[in-house]
Amino acid sequence: MPPKNPEKMMARLGSFYYGLCKVPWIGVPLTRAMSRATGRLIFRAPEPGGKPKDSIEGVKEYLLWSGEEMNFPFEVIEETVGPDSFEFYVNGCPYGYTDPEHATACDAVMEMDRILFKLLGSELIILEAAPTDGVKKCRMLLKWTG
């Protein structure tokens, strides 16, 4: 069951992780570790719960389902859909990361998504991110690894 107000929750997490990443020596590694642990917890939770998928189509279905559940603006780029991969946009960062100063925190919190999609059977590659590339939409690639 998703939180009652996922936008507010994600914005608060974004602020927390941004501040944590500023702590010398331990901030970024701790944020990465917490994000990886969160990805594993989401995968193992009864709801939404993750199971390894048997194709990139299954991964795509999970992405779109989770986007609807959490009110995240995922948009599959249809012309990139292939038998083993697809690209998608995130229309606005759920954490609120938009500026170059957010780049380190952005990369660190994306560990949650990287580990979650790895457990589902794919690899998440960030092609363009708002904080580092100055784009309005983050563009990502999911590749089937099975």
Backbone as JSON, one array per atom type, in Angstrom:
{
  "sequence": "MPPKNPEKMMARLGSFYYGLCKVPWIGVPLTRAMSRATGRLIFRAPEPGGKPKDSIEGVKEYLLWSGEEMNFPFEVIEETVGPDSFEFYVNGCPYGYTDPEHATACDAVMEMDRILFKLLGSELIILEAAPTDGVKKCRMLLKWTG",
  "N": [[0.85, -1.17, 0.0], [0.72, 2.12, -0.97], [2.12, 5.2, 0.39], [0.02, 7.77, 1.88], [0.48, 10.34, 0.92], [2.55, 10.45, -1.4], [4.14, 12.33, -2.8], [4.83, 14.32, -0.94], [6.19, 12.76, 0.94], [8.38, 11.85, -0.61], [9.62, 14.3, -1.25], [10.43, 15.1, 1.3], [12.2, 13.01, 1.91], [14.06, 13.54, -0.1], [15.11, 16.03, 0.75], [16.21, 15.21, 3.2], [18.18, 13.29, 2.37], [19.75, 14.91, 0.73], [20.82, 16.71, 2.61], [22.16, 14.85, 4.24], [24.1, 13.9, 2.46], [25.89, 15.95, 2.47], [27.41, 15.67, 4.73], [30.66, 15.34, 5.75], [32.88, 12.75, 4.68], [31.23, 10.47, 5.54], [28.63, 10.88, 4.65], [27.77, 10.55, 1.84], [28.46, 7.77, 1.3], [26.83, 6.59, 3.28], [24.27, 7.4, 2.49], [24.1, 6.07, 0.02], [24.21, 3.39, 0.93], [21.9, 3.25, 2.55], [19.98, 3.71, 0.59], [20.34, 1.5, -1.12], [19.59, -0.51, 0.69], [16.91, 0.18, 1.05], [15.9, -0.3, -1.53], [16.19, -3.1, -1.6], [14.43, -3.79, 0.47], [11.96, -2.9, -0.58], [11.75, -4.66, -2.72], [11.42, -7.07, -1.36], [9.16, -6.69, 0.17], [5.76, -7.43, 1.1], [3.78, -6.0, -0.26], [4.51, -3.48, -2.49], [6.02, -5.6, -3.35], [8.42, -7.58, -4.95], [9.24, -9.7, -7.63], [11.55, -11.63, -9.39], [11.52, -10.83, -12.78], [10.48, -12.26, -15.95], [11.09, -11.19, -18.36], [11.92, -8.24, -20.29], [9.59, -6.93, -20.74], [8.04, -7.58, -18.52], [9.46, -6.18, -16.59], [9.0, -3.6, -17.48], [6.22, -3.44, -17.11], [6.15, -3.58, -14.31], [7.5, -1.19, -13.67], [5.7, 0.76, -14.72], [3.39, 0.14, -13.25], [4.29, 0.64, -10.6], [4.8, 3.34, -10.84], [2.22, 4.35, -11.19], [1.07, 3.61, -8.73], [2.58, 5.12, -6.88], [2.29, 7.63, -7.83], [4.23, 8.63, -9.59], [5.75, 10.27, -12.3], [6.3, 8.46, -14.78], [7.3, 7.87, -18.11], [7.24, 5.91, -20.8], [9.4, 5.72, -23.55], [8.27, 5.09, -26.44], [9.38, 4.53, -29.02], [11.82, 3.46, -28.38], [11.49, 0.98, -27.34], [12.47, -2.3, -27.22], [13.36, -5.8, -27.75], [14.99, -6.37, -25.59], [15.37, -4.09, -24.06], [14.43, -0.76, -22.97], [13.75, 2.76, -23.01], [12.93, 5.41, -20.74], [11.24, 8.33, -19.5], [11.43, 10.39, -16.6], [9.26, 12.57, -15.54], [9.93, 15.08, -13.92], [11.56, 15.21, -10.91], [11.02, 12.98, -8.27], [12.25, 13.4, -5.82], [12.82, 16.05, -5.87], [15.16, 17.03, -6.96], [16.89, 19.18, -8.93], [18.89, 20.98, -9.52], [22.42, 21.62, -10.23], [23.78, 21.4, -7.78], [22.51, 19.33, -6.54], [23.4, 17.0, -7.64], [25.15, 14.99, -6.55], [23.66, 13.9, -4.43], [21.47, 13.0, -5.9], [22.61, 10.97, -7.55], [23.4, 9.23, -5.52], [20.95, 8.47, -4.23], [19.72, 7.16, -6.28], [20.68, 4.64, -6.15], [18.83, 3.05, -4.87], [16.91, 2.52, -6.87], [18.55, 1.33, -8.77], [19.37, -1.08, -7.48], [16.89, -2.27, -6.98], [15.86, -2.68, -9.6], [17.84, -4.35, -10.55], [17.42, -6.62, -8.98], [14.99, -7.31, -10.03], [15.73, -8.19, -12.5], [17.06, -6.63, -14.37], [19.11, -3.91, -15.68], [19.59, -0.65, -14.62], [20.26, 2.31, -16.22], [21.31, 5.58, -16.12], [20.72, 7.98, -18.39], [20.34, 10.73, -18.89], [20.22, 13.28, -16.5], [18.47, 15.61, -14.53], [19.92, 17.23, -12.56], [22.61, 17.0, -13.43], [22.72, 17.23, -16.2], [21.13, 19.33, -16.91], [18.53, 19.05, -17.89], [14.93, 18.95, -18.24], [13.5, 16.62, -17.94], [14.41, 13.52, -16.63], [16.18, 10.98, -18.27], [16.17, 7.54, -18.74], [17.49, 4.19, -19.06], [16.47, 0.88, -19.23], [17.85, -2.25, -19.2], [17.57, -5.63, -20.1], [18.77, -8.22, -18.08], [18.24, -10.6, -17.07]],
  "CA": [[0.0, 0.0, 0.0], [1.56, 3.31, -1.03], [1.82, 6.22, 1.4], [-1.11, 8.62, 1.54], [0.95, 11.49, 0.16], [3.89, 10.08, -1.83], [4.91, 13.5, -3.21], [5.36, 14.94, 0.28], [7.17, 11.84, 1.5], [9.58, 11.86, -1.44], [10.27, 15.59, -1.07], [11.11, 15.07, 2.61], [13.36, 12.14, 1.76], [15.03, 14.27, -0.91], [15.77, 17.01, 1.62], [17.02, 14.48, 4.16], [19.36, 12.73, 1.72], [20.59, 16.02, 0.29], [21.56, 17.14, 3.8], [23.06, 13.77, 4.66], [25.23, 13.83, 1.52], [26.82, 17.04, 2.79], [28.23, 15.3, 5.88], [31.96, 14.87, 5.24], [33.37, 11.39, 4.8], [30.26, 9.37, 5.66], [27.3, 11.22, 4.13], [27.44, 9.91, 0.56], [28.4, 6.31, 1.44], [25.68, 6.21, 4.09], [23.08, 7.57, 1.65], [24.08, 4.95, -0.93], [23.89, 2.16, 1.66], [20.49, 3.32, 2.93], [19.19, 3.59, -0.63], [20.39, 0.1, -1.54], [18.77, -1.27, 1.63], [15.51, 0.48, 0.74], [15.57, -1.05, -2.74], [16.02, -4.51, -1.23], [13.2, -3.9, 1.27], [10.82, -2.78, -1.49], [11.68, -5.91, -3.47], [10.99, -8.16, -0.49], [7.92, -6.35, 0.86], [4.59, -8.14, 0.57], [3.14, -5.12, -1.24], [4.22, -4.05, -3.78], [6.7, -6.87, -3.52], [9.04, -7.82, -6.24], [9.65, -11.04, -8.02], [12.31, -11.51, -10.63], [10.66, -10.88, -13.97], [11.01, -13.18, -16.94], [11.36, -10.47, -19.61], [11.95, -6.79, -20.14], [8.19, -6.51, -20.7], [7.64, -7.67, -17.12], [10.1, -5.06, -15.89], [8.26, -2.39, -17.91], [4.93, -3.46, -16.42], [6.4, -3.23, -12.91], [7.81, 0.24, -13.65], [4.47, 1.53, -14.92], [2.52, -0.11, -12.1], [4.81, 1.36, -9.44], [4.59, 4.76, -11.11], [0.82, 4.66, -10.9], [0.85, 3.46, -7.29], [3.25, 6.18, -6.13], [2.05, 8.89, -8.52], [5.46, 9.09, -10.22], [5.49, 10.53, -13.72], [7.12, 7.69, -15.72], [6.8, 7.9, -19.48], [8.03, 5.04, -21.67], [9.67, 6.28, -24.88], [7.83, 3.93, -27.22], [10.27, 4.2, -30.14], [13.03, 2.8, -27.88], [11.15, -0.34, -26.81], [13.0, -3.42, -28.0], [13.19, -7.09, -27.09], [15.83, -6.47, -24.39], [15.58, -2.82, -23.37], [13.59, 0.39, -23.32], [14.07, 4.0, -22.31], [11.77, 6.11, -20.2], [11.45, 9.63, -18.87], [10.82, 10.74, -15.33], [8.85, 13.97, -15.75], [10.0, 15.75, -12.63], [12.21, 14.35, -9.91], [10.23, 12.78, -7.05], [13.0, 13.94, -4.68], [12.95, 17.49, -6.02], [16.52, 17.36, -7.38], [16.87, 19.83, -10.24], [20.05, 21.85, -9.69], [23.72, 20.94, -10.18], [24.18, 21.11, -6.4], [21.82, 18.1, -6.14], [23.9, 15.87, -8.44], [25.71, 13.92, -5.72], [22.54, 13.24, -3.74], [20.7, 12.31, -6.94], [23.28, 9.73, -7.9], [23.4, 8.34, -4.35], [19.63, 7.9, -3.97], [19.36, 6.28, -7.39], [21.09, 3.28, -5.79], [17.61, 2.31, -4.56], [16.33, 2.06, -8.13], [19.5, 0.41, -9.41], [19.33, -2.41, -6.86], [15.56, -2.82, -7.18], [15.73, -3.2, -10.96], [18.76, -5.48, -10.66], [16.72, -7.77, -8.4], [13.9, -7.66, -10.95], [16.32, -8.82, -13.69], [17.49, -5.65, -15.38], [20.11, -2.92, -15.28], [19.13, 0.72, -14.81], [21.34, 3.22, -16.62], [20.81, 6.95, -16.22], [21.25, 8.6, -19.6], [20.33, 12.17, -18.64], [19.63, 13.63, -15.22], [18.26, 17.05, -14.4], [20.99, 17.95, -11.88], [23.91, 16.98, -14.11], [22.64, 17.54, -17.63], [20.31, 20.51, -17.12], [17.31, 18.73, -18.62], [13.71, 19.0, -17.42], [13.1, 15.23, -17.72], [15.5, 12.55, -16.57], [16.0, 9.9, -19.24], [16.81, 6.33, -18.23], [17.45, 2.98, -19.86], [16.42, -0.41, -18.54], [18.33, -3.34, -20.05], [17.32, -6.95, -19.56], [19.95, -9.01, -17.74], [17.69, -11.91, -16.74]],
  "C": [[0.9, 1.24, 0.0], [1.21, 4.3, 0.08], [0.68, 7.11, 0.93], [-0.7, 9.82, 0.68], [2.39, 11.23, -0.31], [4.75, 11.28, -2.24], [5.58, 14.16, -2.02], [6.45, 14.07, 0.9], [8.48, 11.89, 0.72], [10.33, 13.18, -1.33], [11.03, 15.65, 0.25], [12.34, 14.17, 2.56], [14.46, 12.83, 0.95], [15.81, 15.28, -0.09], [16.7, 16.32, 2.61], [18.31, 13.96, 3.52], [20.3, 13.81, 1.2], [21.44, 16.52, 1.46], [22.57, 16.1, 4.25], [24.29, 13.7, 3.75], [26.26, 14.93, 1.77], [27.72, 16.72, 3.98], [29.54, 14.72, 5.37], [32.23, 13.4, 5.58], [32.28, 10.32, 4.77], [28.92, 9.63, 4.98], [26.92, 10.49, 2.86], [27.44, 8.39, 0.69], [27.2, 5.83, 2.26], [24.38, 6.34, 3.29], [22.98, 6.43, 0.64], [23.66, 3.65, -0.24], [22.41, 2.13, 2.06], [19.59, 3.14, 1.71], [19.18, 2.16, -1.15], [19.52, -0.77, -0.63], [17.28, -1.04, 1.37], [15.06, -0.26, -0.51], [15.35, -2.52, -2.45], [14.74, -4.72, -0.43], [11.95, -3.82, 0.38], [10.65, -4.08, -2.27], [11.08, -7.03, -2.63], [9.67, -7.89, 0.23], [6.74, -7.11, 0.26], [3.83, -7.3, -0.46], [3.98, -3.87, -1.36], [4.9, -5.38, -4.01], [7.27, -7.04, -4.9], [9.33, -9.28, -6.43], [10.5, -10.84, -9.25], [11.37, -11.68, -11.83], [11.28, -11.81, -14.99], [11.23, -12.53, -18.3], [11.44, -8.98, -19.32], [10.53, -6.23, -20.11], [7.66, -6.55, -19.28], [8.22, -6.54, -16.29], [9.36, -3.75, -16.22], [6.91, -2.32, -17.2], [5.09, -3.07, -14.95], [6.68, -1.73, -12.78], [6.53, 1.07, -13.74], [3.5, 1.36, -13.77], [3.0, 0.69, -10.89], [4.66, 2.87, -9.62], [3.17, 5.19, -10.82], [0.55, 4.62, -9.4], [1.41, 4.64, -6.49], [3.07, 7.56, -6.76], [3.35, 9.5, -9.06], [5.2, 9.24, -11.72], [6.43, 9.78, -14.67], [6.47, 7.71, -17.1], [7.72, 7.05, -20.35], [8.18, 5.72, -23.02], [9.46, 5.12, -25.86], [8.78, 3.54, -28.35], [11.57, 3.52, -29.71], [12.76, 1.38, -27.38], [11.64, -1.42, -27.76], [12.83, -4.71, -27.23], [13.96, -7.21, -25.77], [16.03, -5.17, -23.64], [14.5, -1.81, -23.76], [14.07, 1.59, -22.51], [12.78, 4.61, -21.79], [12.21, 7.44, -19.61], [10.83, 9.62, -17.48], [10.54, 12.24, -15.44], [8.79, 14.7, -14.41], [10.55, 14.8, -11.58], [11.33, 14.2, -8.67], [10.92, 13.34, -5.8], [13.15, 15.45, -4.74], [14.35, 17.94, -6.44], [16.5, 17.92, -8.8], [18.14, 20.61, -10.54], [21.35, 21.06, -9.64], [24.18, 20.6, -8.76], [23.54, 19.83, -5.86], [22.42, 16.85, -6.77], [24.41, 14.71, -7.59], [24.6, 13.16, -5.0], [21.69, 12.45, -4.74], [21.33, 10.97, -7.27], [23.24, 8.73, -6.75], [22.03, 7.7, -4.13], [19.17, 6.99, -5.1], [19.85, 4.85, -7.17], [19.88, 2.43, -5.44], [17.03, 1.7, -5.84], [17.25, 1.06, -8.83], [19.4, -0.99, -8.82], [17.97, -3.05, -7.06], [15.42, -3.43, -8.58], [16.72, -4.33, -11.23], [18.09, -6.74, -10.12], [15.56, -8.23, -9.29], [14.41, -8.3, -12.24], [16.78, -7.86, -14.76], [18.55, -4.72, -14.8], [19.55, -1.54, -15.6], [20.33, 1.6, -15.1], [20.72, 4.61, -16.78], [21.5, 7.61, -17.4], [21.35, 10.12, -19.48], [19.63, 12.42, -17.32], [19.56, 15.14, -15.09], [19.43, 17.75, -13.69], [22.31, 18.01, -12.64], [23.85, 17.44, -15.55], [21.75, 18.74, -17.95], [19.04, 20.27, -17.91], [16.12, 18.81, -17.67], [13.24, 17.59, -17.05], [14.36, 14.37, -17.63], [15.17, 11.42, -17.54], [16.81, 8.69, -18.78], [16.6, 5.17, -19.18], [17.37, 1.79, -18.94], [16.79, -1.49, -19.55], [18.09, -4.67, -19.35], [18.63, -7.67, -19.29], [19.55, -10.43, -17.36], [18.34, -12.52, -15.58]]
}
